[in-house]
Amino acid sequence: MRKLRYILFFAIVSWVLSSCVTARKVNYMQEPDKYIPNYADTLSFEDYQLRVNDRLYIYVYSLDEKVTAMYNAGGSNASTMRQQMNYGGGTYGSYDLYTYLVDGEGYIDFPTVGKVYVRGLTTREVKHKLEEEMSKLLTEIPGFSTVSVEVNIVNRSFSIIGAQSGRYMINKEKMTIFEALAMAGDLGEFNSRKEIKLVREKEGVTTIKTFDARSKDLVNSEFYYIEPNDIIYIRQIPGYSFGINSAATALGITASTLSFGVFVYTIVQTGINHVKKHYGNNGGNTSTSGEGGN
């Protein structure tokens, strides 16, 4: 029986310790070792190149009020409208009214200029292209004044599934993976940082790459910056339907489990002893009664 107690004790301790969520499993910026990968210095940030179905907010600045009114449907509320669209606000249908869709062939349809091919260009390149095209048209207008064009991508977002699932807006030019996770409220204690999957589509080709967010070298890698429409998949740590996040909790659970085990064992053993005693006494009485009868 004592051997059984030892086996039970070590089994419980092993189970509890294996359920501990250690700092090593959840901390970021750890030094690479044989368990945490190192990443080569491949960090590079390229300006986003426009894709089909992107939407552009375009605002034309001019000293001529007629030119401003002709091109800017948003009028005096343009700044507010732009901010709402960049942060996912605005009312239903507002994107259609104030933005230009990159169609399936890579064009936008801009007033007076007509079809302009923008697929594969950066917003800066689109800005210069529109300014050049508009200058050709407006020079024929008496009192022409130079125009300046502002181009922004609106409704840029990324998605997270598996933990804090949702769609989140990209509200700055460069957003890092850590900023993206922070927007989602981090990953929690029981979600894996070891094998995060990044799904990215570029030029019609979808790639899936896996990285370890615990590695300090991540800041130098290709995974550091996210792009619009990225999907980040977070999976739960295998076997952690629940977990233990401190040594004190682990010891407490171990002690409670052992105490309960001892309690149950005591009750069972008492019952067994009681049964043995009962049947032992009955057996002795029957024997004595039989001898008296003879």
Secondary structure, DSSP 8 states (H G I E B T S, - for coil): -HHHHHHHHHHHHHHHHHTB--HHHH-SSB---SSS----S----------TT-EEEEEEE-S-HHHHHHH-TTGGGHHHHHHHHHTT-S-TTHHHHH-EE--TTSEEEETTTEEEE-TT--HHHHHHHHHHHHHHHHTTSTT----EEEEEEES-EEEEESSS-EEEE--SS--BHHHHHHHTT---TTB-SSSEEEEEEETTEEEEEEE-TTBGGGGGSTTSB--TT-EEE--B-TT-SS-B-SHHHHHHHHHHHHHHHHHHHHHHHHHHHHHHHHHHHHHHHHHHHHHHH-
